[in-house]
Amino acid sequence: MATYTPMIQQYLDIKAQYQDAFLFFRLGDFYEMFFDDAIKAAHELEITLTSRDGGTEERIPMCGVPYHSAQGYIEQLIQKGYKVAICEQVEDPKTAKGVVRREVVQLITPGTVMEGKQLSDKENNYLATITSFADGTYGFAYADLSTGESRVTLLSSMEEVWNELYATGAREVVVASHFAEELHQKGKERADFTISLEDDTTTNFLPDIARPLVDEKAKVTFARLFHYLVKTQKRSLDHLQPVQLYEIHQYMKLDVYSKRNLELTETIRTKGRNGSLLWLLDETMTAMGGRLLKQWIDRPLLQREKIERRLQLVETLLMYYFERQELRNLLRHVYDLERLAGRVAFGNVNARDLIQLKKSLQQVPAIRAVVEQLDNDNAKQLARSIDPCSELVELLENAIDDNPPLSVKEGGVIKDGYDDMLDRFRDASRNGKTWIAQLEQKERELTGIKSLKIGYNRVFGYYIEVTKANLHLLPEGRYERKQTLANAERFVTQELKEKEALILEAEEKSMELEYALFVSIREQVKQFIPRLQQLAKIISELDVLQCFATVSEENRYTKPRFSDNRELVVKNGRHPVVEKVLGAQRYVPNDCLMNAEREVLLITGPNMSGKSTYMRQIALTAILAQIGCFVPADEAVLPIFDQVFTRIGAADDLVSGQSTFMVEMLEARNAIVHATPRSLILFDEIGRGTSTYDGMALAQAMIEYVHDKIGAKTLFSTHYHELTVLEQSLAKLKNVHVSAIEENGKVVFLHKIEDGPADKSYGIHVAQLAELPPELIARAKEILAELEQPVYSERSLQKTAFEQLSMFVEEETPKEPPLSKKEKQALAALKSLNLLEMTPLQALNQLYEIQKLLK
């Protein structure tokens, strides 16, 4: 029976350990892939699929990529959610007996990328892990390997886990084997991430960075993450920072729906930054600051003291214009200290990275001096904590050449004067080359051959080249022939050979010593990693605070104040993003007053008049205030909200089989179940996804429930004008409306919020603006006139649902015959259905079963 060749068998043995990854198997100057990996990689990377003999009758599928350009191909696979195991030769082929020994030196996954296009400068690349416990709670941890930061929290439900996953945007999630299938089934409906397995949660040998974790569940959760990192990276993880234990209740809770509806970090339509709150705010000058800004937006603060500290610093920076501009200019020259520190620890830092590190640190004393000038105690405290790492600057200044090559193994990295031995080698090499140039001139004069030259190549070394036309001028026996070319002859002399040996030996030893010195310098830089990471935190914070000051100045934002009695007063408030897009001159500002007598605002008004924008701007104002930024208003007094819930817009969730109305109900349920009196709720057009009476009944029931049971500040916009009568029965509900006027049969939106209900909906006018056919518009007006006759208008929402429906029923209804046994069974089955928990397909199947029962 035919067997595989030893090399293919070696490939199969290693591949068996990495079945969920592409195995890049090093063969000479190529990474090769075989069998199914080759077939799949050829398709994904659009490269040629070939085959080779593997010892069996059938040839083995094969494809490969060049070693020197493999990074681009690896990035393509990672972008698509795959993993790549890098398998290198770990012994010298010249000394190997049999097949060269190979090992996987790194597993690159979507959550462990350290370099390349997959890393966005201003976004973290998180790897997350979920651990389920027997009591129904969950541990959630996440880390950014490129920066070394990691956090752990304990959660009470899977819904909270999904919210954290969405907040972090993790590209890879590590779970236990038994939990993977459940996560796969649920996860595909909610997020796009790669699922990886890790069952080792032993906590005996956790590093010192886990010391802040006291709770055993938190330790177990982090242990799964740490063991996965150790197994996949197979190298130093010295840059991992101490783990931060956090609680989600320390921050304003923003669920998945609210973040999406408010477009905090990406827009609903394009899923991109442009048009989001993050896009508006991002005036950061460093990559670190950009990442911290996104983290602050994702997690607004609840502690008033911390919020006030940020606001005071922003106010100070706003007042000190010239110092702020100088700070911005200095920050512009600071590179990504966090990721540079990560690359140092990982061992893949090059000399150019170290020059970036040096140039960044050279800005720090000036940054510190600027911050010290600010008349603010918190600013002076920040300035005192800024560490310029002057010893590191001195080391890099003395050691690394200012314009080093990209490769660290080909010389030219270390400065002259740093190492005596290196200087001697370089002197020998340079003097030898000077001697070669002098020899060339001397030989030209002696032979009279002006075209004579001394050259070098790696195969033959140094040589004297003479064209064939000048060979007759050479003195007999002066040179030793070495190589014949078509038009010339190459010669050597004993003296040239001796000098060549000296030069090449000096160059070889110089490069070996230079690389060893670079590795030694890199190890010295490692000792500064904790100090660099602490410095990066301070620089990032300063960057975000100056960003807030810059944005606030440019857009005329004001410093918010916080109320102790849950009062909300916003004067001339604006939607920050819409105002930026439209321009300040065109945007119509609006007031908002909510206090103990005005807990619920019922907003009516025509379509396109700005109801949704008004609601969103109140939520965004609260979020801006609680991240420590000034707000788009002339004056703002706000409560500190613990949660913000939104039900705005309509969209089917086809993947999970949920209709527009089901999505609407789920989002509404999330708010109603979890809101507290300290929350803010935005409900937009609740009930429009079903029939008029159903929708109206649900809307009224929700308003009453929020008003009576929850007591949260609530903005409720609706087209059900019948609901405006609720102001008479609900003491804390007030009607407001978006004003519009009708001129020459056309509606003009004023975009101004005023007290009281809207007089009409202007729906037909909006259809007219959309340029529907004139005859259709005319017919709609006729029908509306009929519907507005007294027989319709006299009936109000205060009538019960039975009274509302009785207009369609005869006063005396004839008695129906008694139901049969099958009809009773069908009716019971129909009543038992929970439609809100079913997909459309499941509902159709149940309906079919009931119909079969009746036939």
C-alpha positions, 0 to 999 in steps of 0.5 A: 500500500502506497504511503505519503512521503515523509514531508507530506506526512509531516505536514499532515501531522502538524495540520491535525493540530490546527484543523480550523486554520490554513497551514502556511507550510514553509518550503524554501522561499514559499509557504505551501498549502496542500489538500483541502487547504490548497483548494480553498486557499486557491479560491479565496486568494485567487491564486493558481491551484497545482498538484504534486507527487505525495507518494500515493497514486493520486497527485496532491492538490497544492498552492503556495505564496512567496515568503517575502509577500505572504503578509498580504495574502495572510491579511486577505484570509484574516479579513474574511474571518479565517485563521492562519498557522505559520509553520517555519523550518526550525533547524538548518537544512544543511545539518538536518538529517532527513526531513527538516524539523518544522513547527507552528511559530504563530497562529494569526486569527482575526482577534490577534492581528498585530500589524497590517491593514487589518488594524485600523489606527483609531479602532481597537481590535478586540478578542473576546471570551465568554464563559458560562457558569452553572448559576446562569451567569456569564463571564465576559473578557476582552483584550486588544493584543496590539495595545495590551489592554484587557478587561473582565466583567461578570454578567447576569444574562446572555442579553447583557453578553450580546450588548458587550459583544456589540459594544466591543465589536470583537472580531473573534470570540473564544468559548468552551467546546460545549458552548460553541454550537449555542453561540454559533446558532445565536451569534450568526443572527447578531454579529459577524465574528469568528468562533474559537475554542479554548477549554483550559481555564486553570488559574494556578499559573496566571501572570501578575497582570491578573492580580487585580482579579479576586473573584474566582469567576473573573479569574476563570474568565480571564484564564480562558482568554490568557491560555488562548493567547499563549497557545496561539502566539507562542512568544512574549506577552510582556506588554499585556497590561494589568487586567481591569475588572469593570461592572456594566452598571458603572456606565450609562447602559446603551443597548444594541438597539439604542447605539444603532438607532442613535448612530453613535459610532456608525450610521444605520444605512452605510455602517460607516463612520461618516455621519455618526456622532464619532465622525462629528467629534473626532478631532483627535490628533493621535491614534491612541486618542481616537481609540479612547474617544470611541471607548468613551462614546460607547461607555458614558459615565454615571459618576458625577464627580468624574463627569465634572472633572472632564468638563472642567478640563474641557472648559480650561482648554477652551479658554486657553486657545493658544496653549490648545493649538500648541498642544494639538501641534505637538500631539500631531507628531506623537505616534501610536505609543501603545502599539509600538510597545506591543510590537517591542514586546512581540519582537517584530519591531524594526529600527524605523519603529524605534525612531518613531518612538524616539520622535514621539517621546521628544514631544513629551517635555513640551506637552508637559510644559503646555499642560502645566500652564493651564490654570486647573488643578486636574491639568497640573496633576496630569502634567505631574504624572507625564513621564518623558522616559528621558533614559529611553530617549537617550538610548535611542538617540545614541544607538539607532541611526536616524534614517535606518533601513526597513530590514534589521538584518542587513546593517545600517541600523546602529549609529557610529560610536555606539559600539567599539567593536562595530566601529572597528568592523565598519572601519575595516570595511570602509578602508578596504573599499577605499583601498579597492578604489585606489587600486582601480586608479593605480591599475588604470595608470599602470596598464594605460587602460582607462576602461579597466574597473574593479567590480564585485558580485556574490558568486565571484567576489571582487574582480578586475574587468578588462574589455577584450579590445584592451587585453593586449595592453596587459603586462604578461603574468600580472593578473590571474584569469577568473572568468570569461564574458562575451566582451570582457575578461575578469581577473584577480590578484593575490593582493586583491583576494587577501583584501576581499577576505578582510572586507567580506569578513568585516562586513559579515561580522559587522551585520551579525554584531549589528543585529545582536546589538539591535536585539539587545537594544530592543530588550532594553526598550522592553523594560520601559513598556509599563512606563510607555503604556502609562504615558500613552493613557495620559496622552490619549486622555489629553488628546480626547479632552482637547478634541472636545474643546475644539469641537465645542468651540467650532460648533458653539457648544455650551457646558452642561449642568446637572440637576439633583431633581431629575429636571431637564432643561434644554434651550435652543438645543440642536442635533449635533450631526444634522446641524453639521451637515445642514449648517448652523444657519439652516438648522432650527433649534428647539427647547425641551422642558421635562420636570416632575410635572412633565415626565412624558412628552407626547409629540405629534406633527406631520411626517418629515417635520423633525419629530425623530430628529428632536427626540434623538437630539435630546438623547445625544445631548445627554450622552455628550454631557455624560462623556464629558463634552459640551453640548449643542445648546444655549443652555442645558440642565440635565439629570444623569441618566442611567440608561437610554432606550430608543425605538426609532425607525423600522427594519426587518431582521430577515436573518432571524425571521423577524418582521418590522413589527416584531423588531419594533415590539422587541425594542419596546419590550427591552425598554419597558422591562429594563428602564428605571425612573432615572432612564430616558426612553425614546419611542417613535411611532409605536404601533404603526406596523399593525392595524390601526386599532391594534397599534393605537391600543398598544401605544396607549397601553405603553404610554400608561405603563411608562407613566404609571409604573416606570416614571422614566423621562419619555419622548413619545412621537405618534401619528395617532392624534387620538392619543392626545386626549391622554393629557386629560387623564395622565397628570405627568403627560404633556402634548407638544407638536412640531408646527407646520403651516399650509400655504396655497394648498402646500405644507411648510414645515417650521421644525419648531416644537410648541406646546399642545397637540398638532391640528392635523397630520398633513399626510396627503401634503407629504405625499404631494411633496413626494410627487405622487400622481395628481389624480391619486392625491385628489382621490385621497382628499375626497376619501379623507373628507368622507372619513372626517364626517361626524360619524367618524370623528365623534368616536374617540380613543376614550371609548373601549375597544369593544365600543370602537368595534361595535360600529361594524356589528349589528345590534342583535347578533344571531346566536351561533351553533355550539362549537364541535370538539375539533373546533374547540381544539383548534381554538385552544391551539390558536389561543396558546400561540405566542406570536411574539416569540415565533418567526413568520415560518413557524407561525405559518406551520402552526396555522397549517396544523390548525387548518388540518385539524378543522378539515 
